Structures are given as C-alpha cells and as structure tokens.
Amino acid sequence: MASTSIGNDHIESILRSMRYLFNSEWLTLGFRQWQFELVSQTTTVNVASYTLPPEVLTISDAVLIRSNRATPINPMARNEYLEIPDKTQLGRPDRYLVDRQYNQVVMTVWRTPENSTDVIQYWAFKNNSLPGTALQYQLAMPPHVQEAFVCGLSAKIAQKYNQARFGELQMLYRGGDPNPRNIGGALALALDADRESGDVRITMAMHRRGR
C-alpha cells in the first residue's frame, strides 16, 4: 500500500536501506575504485599487529619502504600464518594477514618488524559512505554511480511502501534477469565504469624444433 505522507519512521527506514545498499549489497559486487586510499603505517620494533583506521574494510596490495626503496609484501591466509613456527621472529616483514573482525580490521605482519623506521604503505579499501541521521545526508560517491544509487534506493523504498512499482524500479536498477548474478540496468553500467583498466601485453616465445 502506497504511503500518502512521510514521517520519521519512513526517514529511518530509508536510512537503513541506504546502509544496506552501500555496506552489504554493493560490497558483495566487487571493489569500488573510488573507495581506495593510499595509507602509510610506520612500523614499531617488536610489534607485529596494527589496528587499521575504523573506515578501512580491507587491504589491496602493500609494500614495505626502507631507505626510500619499496619492496612488495604479500598477503597470507589464516592457515599460512597459523603454520609459521616462530611468529615472533624479528626481521624485514615480507607478508601480512588481514583479520577482518566484526568491529575492526587488524593487519598482522611477519616477520615481526626489527626497527621503527620502516613504513608499510598499502591501498586501503575504505567505507566512505556511512549514512547517519537525516541531518547527515551527504554521501561520498562519484558521479558515475549516482544513477545506480538513486535507482537502487528507489527500488528498496518501493519494496516497502509501494510494491506495485517495485518490479519496474528493480528492473531499472538491476535489469530484468531474475538471477541475481546476472546484473543489468543502471547497476551494471556503474560497475562497468568502475572497472580497473590497464594495458595488457602479450608476448610469444618462438622456439625452433630440432630435427
């Protein structure tokens, strides 16, 4: 049944839908480039774990900078970290574990830093969109995703308050395929525009067969 007036309950419901859209649905669809920020963390001798800033969701690519030279450090899985015999071994960190806990994200490096002058630099995937109260409505998003946001939020609101229009708005948002993995509509355009692009180089090695 369509609502004829907007009250505080409707505003609270819309804010919840915005949080779900940003922090649940969109996060399952892949990384958004506009949420990456280059972050630096100075190491502390004999300290292996660092709590990341509260808006950071995960890490993508990291390097260790020593004497103005950057050396890649590689991610490791939980089982890899668990199997390290001596987790307190001092040295130059060459790998890291991202522990995404329910209320924080912790980065643990190995080997344990041997000095307090190295810098770990990483691309942080940040949650820039945290809609709060009706007085805090400004959201951080680039122009190319705004149409998808408007279509998605409209569909979610219609699902609650005007189901007769939900199908139409959902089609504009995600396309007409009932399979949620097959994304179309404004959301597909936004995801396509947000893909990382780069040159691809293909080389061929020519070998002469011996007779």
C-alpha positions as a printed Julia matrix, in Angstrom:
211×3 Matrix{Float64}:
  0.0     0.0     0.0
  1.4     3.4    -1.02
  2.16    5.86    1.75
  0.47    9.27    1.46
  2.75   11.12    3.89
  6.36   10.9     5.06
  7.13   10.67    8.75
 10.11    9.93   10.96
  9.59    6.18   10.59
  9.91    6.5     6.82
 13.13    8.51    7.12
 14.63    5.93    9.47
 13.63    3.18    7.06
 15.24    4.99    4.13
 18.47    5.43    6.07
 18.52    1.71    6.86
 18.01    0.92    3.18
 20.91    3.21    2.29
 23.18    1.4     4.74
 22.2    -1.98    3.32
 22.72   -0.75   -0.23
 26.23    0.56    0.42
 27.56   -1.73    3.1
 26.01   -5.06    2.17
 24.76   -5.34   -1.4
 27.39   -3.22   -3.11
 30.24   -4.72   -1.12
 29.38   -8.18   -2.47
 29.7    -6.99   -6.06
 33.41   -6.22   -6.05
 35.71   -3.39   -5.14
 34.86    0.17   -5.98
 37.95    2.05   -7.11
 36.76    5.35   -5.71
 36.94    3.9    -2.21
 40.68    3.19   -2.33
 43.12    5.4    -0.46
 46.88    5.07   -0.11
 47.72    4.72    3.6
 51.08    4.61    5.38
 51.8     2.76    8.62
 55.14    3.24   10.34
 56.36    0.04   11.96
 57.26   -0.33   15.61
 60.06   -2.65   16.64
 58.76   -5.95   18.04
 55.11   -5.03   17.25
 53.51   -7.26   14.6
 49.78   -6.29   14.7
 48.23   -2.93   13.81
 44.58   -1.95   14.08
 43.59   -0.19   10.87
 41.53    3.03   10.78
 37.84    2.35   11.51
 36.69    3.15    7.96
 39.06    0.59    6.36
 37.37   -2.62    5.21
 40.39   -4.48    3.82
 43.77   -4.05    2.14
 44.65   -4.43   -1.5
 48.4    -4.56   -2.24
 51.12   -3.45    0.16
 54.81   -2.58    0.09
 57.48   -2.09    2.74
 59.52    1.08    2.32
 63.05    1.09    3.72
 65.71    3.64    2.77
 63.32    5.07    0.13
 63.07    1.7    -1.62
 59.75   -0.15   -1.85
 59.62   -3.93   -1.6
 56.35   -5.82   -2.15
 54.91   -7.7     0.81
 52.42  -10.43    0.08
 49.1   -11.37    1.71
 48.8   -14.66    3.53
 45.85  -16.77    4.57
 44.99  -17.66    8.15
 46.31  -21.2     7.78
 49.62  -19.88    6.46
 50.0   -17.63    9.48
 48.96  -20.41   11.82
 51.68  -22.69   10.43
 54.54  -20.22   10.98
 56.74  -21.92   13.62
 58.13  -18.72   15.21
 55.69  -15.84   14.92
 57.93  -13.54   16.99
 60.94  -13.81   14.68
 62.38  -10.35   14.03
 63.31   -9.2    10.54
 62.07   -7.37    7.47
 58.29   -8.01    7.12
 57.53   -9.74    3.84
 53.91  -10.85    4.27
 50.76   -9.77    6.05
 47.48  -11.18    7.32
 44.25   -9.15    7.23
 41.98  -10.17   10.1
 38.52   -8.72    9.45
 36.85   -8.85   12.84
 33.27   -7.8    13.46
 34.21   -4.38   14.84
 37.7    -3.73   13.46
 40.3    -4.8    10.92
 43.75   -5.85   12.14
 46.85   -6.23    9.96
 49.49   -8.64   11.28
 52.87   -8.76    9.56
 55.58  -11.38    9.54
 58.4   -11.24   10.24
 57.94   -9.01   13.29
 59.45   -5.56   12.5
 63.08   -5.2    13.51
 63.03   -1.4    13.63
 60.74    1.6    13.97
 61.78    3.34   10.75
 60.22    1.13    8.07
 56.93    2.23    6.51
 54.21   -0.14    5.31
 52.25    1.51    2.53
 49.02   -0.08    1.34
 45.88    0.59   -0.64
 43.05    0.73    1.87
 39.56   -0.12    0.7
 37.51    2.33    2.73
 33.86    2.56    3.62
 33.29    6.18    2.64
 29.51    6.02    2.73
 28.07    5.85    6.24
 24.65    7.49    6.13
 23.71    8.64    9.62
 20.81   10.81   10.67
 18.59   12.94    8.46
 20.94   15.85    9.21
 23.95   13.87    7.98
 22.89   13.1     4.44
 25.98   13.9     2.42
 27.43   10.73    0.88
 30.83   10.3    -0.7
 30.3     8.96   -4.22
 31.46    9.95   -7.71
 29.02   10.99  -10.45
 29.18    7.71  -12.38
 27.46    5.71   -9.61
 24.8     8.23   -8.65
 22.17    6.92  -11.07
 22.65    3.38   -9.76
 22.31    4.69   -6.21
 19.07    6.56   -6.96
 17.58    3.57   -8.82
 18.62    1.12   -6.12
 17.31    3.19   -3.24
 14.04    3.86   -5.1
 13.54    0.12   -5.61
 14.18   -0.64   -1.94
 11.75    2.05   -0.82
  9.1     0.82   -3.26
  9.52   -2.73   -1.94
  8.46   -1.46    1.48
  5.86    1.18    0.67
  4.68    0.81   -2.94
  5.12   -2.76   -4.14
  3.17   -2.07   -7.32
  6.2    -0.11   -8.58
  8.91   -2.37   -7.18
  9.28   -4.55  -10.3
  9.63   -1.54  -12.6
 12.2     0.17  -10.39
 14.13   -3.02   -9.73
 14.41   -3.55  -13.5
 15.83   -0.06  -13.92
 18.27   -0.78  -11.14
 19.48   -4.36  -11.83
 17.88   -5.35  -15.13
 15.21   -7.94  -15.84
 17.11  -11.2   -15.26
 15.74  -12.99  -12.15
 19.2   -14.48  -11.5
 20.85  -12.01   -9.07
 24.27  -12.88  -10.51
 23.27  -11.53  -13.92
 23.31   -7.8   -13.32
 21.94   -5.28  -15.78
 20.39   -1.85  -15.64
 21.98    1.18  -14.03
 23.98   -1.0   -11.63
 25.71   -2.83  -14.5
 26.66    0.48  -16.1
 28.14    1.73  -12.82
 30.11   -1.48  -12.26
 31.42   -1.41  -15.82
 32.57    2.2   -15.47
 34.31    1.36  -12.19
 36.43   -1.49  -13.51
 40.16   -1.03  -13.32
 41.76   -0.7   -16.72
 45.35   -1.1   -17.81
 47.49   -2.14  -20.72
 47.75   -5.83  -21.49
 50.98   -7.08  -23.0
 51.13  -10.46  -24.72
 54.48  -11.94  -25.69
 55.29  -15.05  -27.7
 58.37  -17.18  -27.39
 59.45  -18.75  -30.68
 61.45  -22.0   -30.48
 62.82  -23.94  -33.41
 62.31  -27.65  -33.18
 65.35  -29.77  -33.66
 65.29  -32.27  -36.47
